[in-house]
Amino acid sequence: MTASIALPTAADVDAAAQRLKGVAVRTPLVFSPVLSDRVGTRVFLKPETLQRTGSFKFRGAYNRIVQIPEGARRAGVVACSSGNHAQGVAAAARLLNMPAVIVMPHDAPALKRERTLALGAEVVGYDRATEDRDAIARAIATERGAVMVPPYDDKDVIAGQGTVGLEIIEDLAVLGLAPDLVAANASGGGLIAGIALAVKARVPGAHVVACEPAGFEDHARSFRSGVRERNAAPTGSFCDALLAPTPGEITFAISRDLVGEAASATDDEVARAVAYAFTELKLVVEPGGAVALAALLEGRLQAEGTVVIVLSGGNVDAETFTRCLRG
């Protein structure tokens, strides 16, 4: 299936970094003494919670949209998302003076829907359990002549997300370090595939681990079988940002070779990680952004040497966040 598809490379990540320079936030790489003491090794955090729109998704969205030719921009873009990609696309389109339509599930967090609308995008709702969001988005794109911006299975989107990994490598190098392990959350796999491209090109021996909600371990099962596996149900975890049904075709072609490792955490464990991030790390992280942290706290990562945990998003509504804090 992937033989005829052009896969992104580390060079594409480098090119994306140039397009994003001065537009995306270069989020800091933060050494965490408290986490390092807890797990017995050196731990850094990459808080994409501080990125534009509160998640890494802006990187890939902007890298894709900015390459749309001027003559095709008037018709705008269409995307599918439960919230973080929605906001990334809406923000990128707004910066480039383009209209955006987002196909978003009815059960998406209200905060993410409101912020997507506030960024000027049009939101079209659908039922996650009974309707096909991709079919809805394709129909809108065809009707309007708009460009589809996939949430993960796109060469330019993956390259944009890979700039997270590039920054990790560059910032550690300044300290005279290289990562032994980088763990990031995985849904359709754009972030983990992009990070792997950047990291493995420069530190081939580093381990890159895909972290998923328990019950939605499609990457873990796909790594074991060698083919893309599907999750049994479309809903069932409060990690709403990580509920893609299966790894992307392009993302899996990358991660199958460059990642191959996965870890998971239950909703209860993720809730504890959200609370830990707030009380101990002084950071606000959404459930879908905290699975890698939860996997570390639960001892499911081989934490040796220099470990980097990507906190992929911080768009959590007050009710969910309070529930996590209360335990």
C-alpha positions in Angstrom: 0.0 0.0 0.0 2.8 2.4 0.9 5.1 1.5 -2.0 3.8 4.4 -4.2 3.5 6.9 -1.4 6.3 9.4 -0.9 7.3 9.2 2.8 8.6 12.3 4.5 12.3 12.4 5.5 14.4 14.1 8.1 15.2 16.7 5.4 11.5 17.5 5.2 11.5 18.1 9.0 14.4 20.5 8.6 12.5 22.3 5.8 9.4 22.5 8.0 11.5 24.0 10.8 12.5 26.9 8.5 8.8 27.5 7.5 7.8 27.5 11.2 10.6 29.7 12.4 9.2 32.9 13.9 5.6 31.6 13.6 5.4 28.5 15.8 6.6 28.7 19.4 9.9 27.0 20.0 8.8 25.4 23.2 11.5 24.9 25.9 13.1 21.7 26.9 12.8 21.6 30.7 14.9 19.5 33.0 12.7 18.1 35.8 14.5 17.4 39.1 11.3 16.0 40.7 10.7 13.5 38.0 14.4 12.6 37.7 14.5 11.9 41.4 11.3 9.8 41.2 12.4 7.5 38.3 16.2 7.5 39.1 17.4 9.0 35.8 17.7 12.3 34.0 14.2 13.4 32.7 13.4 16.4 30.5 9.9 17.6 29.5 8.9 19.1 26.2 5.8 21.1 27.0 3.8 21.5 23.8 1.1 22.9 26.1 2.9 26.2 25.5 2.6 26.0 21.7 0.1 28.2 19.8 -3.4 26.9 20.4 -2.1 24.8 23.3 -0.8 21.7 21.4 1.8 20.5 18.9 -0.9 20.4 16.2 -0.2 23.9 15.0 3.2 22.9 13.7 1.9 20.3 11.2 -1.2 22.4 10.2 0.8 25.5 9.4 3.5 23.5 7.5 0.8 22.0 5.3 -1.3 25.1 4.8 1.5 27.6 4.1 2.5 25.5 1.1 -0.9 25.8 -0.6 -0.4 28.0 -3.7 -1.7 31.5 -3.5 -4.3 30.9 -6.2 -5.9 28.0 -4.3 -6.2 29.7 -0.9 -9.4 31.6 -1.5 -11.5 28.3 -1.2 -9.9 27.6 2.1 -9.2 24.3 4.0 -11.2 21.5 5.6 -10.1 19.3 8.5 -11.4 16.6 10.8 -10.6 16.9 14.5 -11.9 16.4 18.1 -10.2 19.7 18.9 -6.4 20.1 18.8 -6.0 19.7 15.1 -9.1 21.9 14.7 -7.5 24.7 16.6 -4.2 24.3 14.8 -5.8 24.4 11.4 -8.0 27.3 12.4 -5.1 29.3 13.7 -2.9 28.6 10.7 -5.7 29.5 8.3 -6.3 32.7 10.1 -2.7 33.7 9.9 -2.8 33.1 6.2 -6.1 34.9 5.7 -7.9 31.7 4.6 -11.4 30.3 5.5 -11.4 27.0 7.4 -14.1 24.4 8.0 -13.7 21.8 10.8 -15.6 18.6 11.0 -15.8 17.9 14.8 -17.5 15.2 16.9 -20.5 16.3 18.9 -18.8 14.9 22.1 -15.6 17.0 21.6 -14.8 19.1 24.7 -16.7 22.3 24.7 -13.5 24.3 25.3 -12.0 23.0 22.1 -15.1 23.7 20.1 -15.4 27.3 21.5 -11.7 28.1 20.8 -12.0 26.7 17.3 -14.9 29.0 16.6 -13.1 31.9 18.2 -10.3 31.4 15.8 -12.8 32.1 12.9 -13.4 28.6 11.7 -16.8 27.1 10.8 -17.6 23.9 12.8 -19.7 21.1 11.3 -20.7 18.5 13.9 -21.0 14.7 13.5 -21.7 11.6 15.6 -18.3 9.8 16.3 -20.1 6.4 16.8 -22.3 6.4 13.7 -21.0 8.9 11.1 -17.9 8.9 8.9 -16.0 12.2 9.5 -13.7 11.7 6.5 -16.7 11.3 4.1 -18.3 14.4 5.5 -15.1 16.4 5.1 -14.5 15.2 1.6 -18.0 16.2 0.6 -17.5 19.7 1.9 -14.1 20.0 0.3 -15.5 18.9 -3.1 -18.4 21.3 -2.8 -16.2 24.3 -2.0 -13.1 23.4 -3.8 -11.2 23.5 -0.5 -8.0 21.7 0.4 -8.2 18.9 2.9 -5.7 19.1 5.8 -5.5 15.6 7.3 -4.8 15.4 11.1 -1.9 13.1 10.7 -1.6 11.0 7.5 0.1 13.7 5.4 3.7 14.2 4.5 3.8 17.9 5.3 1.8 17.5 8.5 4.1 14.7 9.7 7.2 16.9 8.9 5.8 19.8 10.8 5.1 17.6 13.9 8.7 16.3 13.5 10.1 19.7 14.5 9.3 18.7 18.1 11.9 16.0 17.8 14.3 18.3 16.0 14.1 20.9 18.8 14.7 18.1 21.4 17.9 17.0 19.7 19.2 20.5 19.2 18.5 21.7 22.8 20.0 18.6 24.3 23.1 19.0 22.1 23.6 22.4 23.6 23.9 20.7 27.0 26.2 18.1 25.6 23.5 15.4 25.7 21.6 13.1 23.4 18.3 11.3 24.2 18.3 7.7 25.1 14.5 7.6 25.1 11.8 9.9 23.8 8.2 9.1 24.6 5.2 10.9 23.0 1.5 10.3 22.8 0.1 8.6 19.7 -3.3 8.7 18.0 -3.1 8.5 14.3 0.7 8.7 14.7 1.8 12.0 13.1 3.6 13.2 16.1 5.4 10.0 17.0 6.3 9.4 13.3 7.6 12.9 12.8 9.6 12.8 16.1 11.1 9.5 15.0 12.2 10.9 11.7 14.1 13.7 13.4 15.5 11.8 16.3 16.6 8.6 14.6 18.4 10.5 11.8 20.6 12.1 14.4 20.7 9.6 17.2 20.1 6.2 15.6 20.4 4.4 19.0 17.7 6.4 20.7 14.4 4.7 21.6 11.2 6.4 20.5 8.1 5.1 22.3 4.4 5.6 21.2 2.1 6.0 24.2 -1.6 5.3 24.0 -4.7 5.0 26.2 -5.4 1.5 27.5 -8.0 -0.1 25.3 -6.9 2.0 22.3 -3.4 0.4 21.8 -3.7 0.2 18.0 0.0 1.1 17.6 1.1 -1.6 20.0 -1.0 -4.3 18.3 0.1 -3.0 14.9 3.8 -3.2 15.8 3.3 -6.8 17.0 1.5 -7.9 13.8 3.3 -5.8 11.3 0.0 -4.5 9.8 -2.3 -1.7 10.8 -4.7 -2.9 13.4 -8.0 -1.1 14.4 -9.4 -0.3 17.8 -12.6 -2.2 18.7 -14.5 0.9 19.7 -14.5 4.6 18.5 -15.0 5.9 22.1 -14.4 4.9 25.7 -11.5 7.0 27.0 -11.4 10.5 28.3 -8.2 11.0 26.3 -10.3 12.4 23.5 -7.3 13.6 21.5 -6.0 10.0 21.1 -8.9 8.1 19.7 -8.0 7.6 16.0 -9.3 4.2 14.9 -6.0 3.0 13.5 -2.5 4.2 12.7 -2.3 6.2 9.5 -0.9 4.5 6.4 2.0 6.9 6.0 2.6 7.3 9.7 2.8 3.5 10.3 5.1 3.1 7.3 7.5 5.3 9.3 6.9 4.2 12.9 6.9 0.5 12.1 10.6 0.9 11.2 11.7 3.8 13.4 9.5 3.3 16.5 8.3 -0.2 17.0 7.8 0.3 20.8 4.7 1.3 22.7 3.3 1.8 26.2 -0.1 2.5 27.6 -1.9 3.9 30.6 -5.5 3.6 31.9 -7.7 6.6 32.3 -7.2 6.5 36.1 -3.5 6.5 35.6 -3.7 9.4 33.2 -5.9 11.3 35.6 -3.2 10.9 38.3 -0.6 12.1 35.8 -2.6 15.2 35.0 -2.8 15.9 38.8 0.9 15.2 39.2 1.8 17.6 36.4 -0.2 20.3 38.1 0.9 19.7 41.7 4.5 18.7 41.1 5.5 20.1 37.7 3.3 23.2 37.8 1.9 22.5 34.4 -1.6 22.1 33.0 -1.9 19.1 30.7 -4.9 17.6 29.1 -5.6 13.8 29.5 -4.5 13.1 25.9 -1.3 15.1 26.5 -0.4 13.2 29.6 -0.3 9.5 28.6 3.5 9.4 28.1 3.9 11.0 31.5 1.5 8.5 33.0 3.5 5.6 31.4 6.7 7.0 33.0 5.1 7.4 36.4 3.7 3.9 36.2 7.1 2.3 35.4 6.1 1.3 31.8 9.0 3.0 30.1 12.7 1.9 30.2 13.8 5.0 32.0 17.6 5.0 31.7 20.0 7.7 30.6 18.5 10.8 29.2 14.7 10.6 28.9 12.4 13.1 27.2 8.6 13.2 27.8 6.5 15.1 25.3 3.5 16.8 26.9 1.5 17.1 23.7 -1.4 19.3 24.7 -3.0 21.4 27.5 -6.5 22.0 26.2 -8.5 20.6 29.1 -11.9 21.9 30.3 -12.3 22.9 33.9 -14.7 20.0 34.8 -12.3 17.3 33.5 -9.3 19.0 35.1 -11.0 19.3 38.4 -12.1 15.6 38.3 -8.4 14.7 37.7 -7.3 16.8 40.7 -9.8 15.3 43.0 -8.8 11.8 42.1 
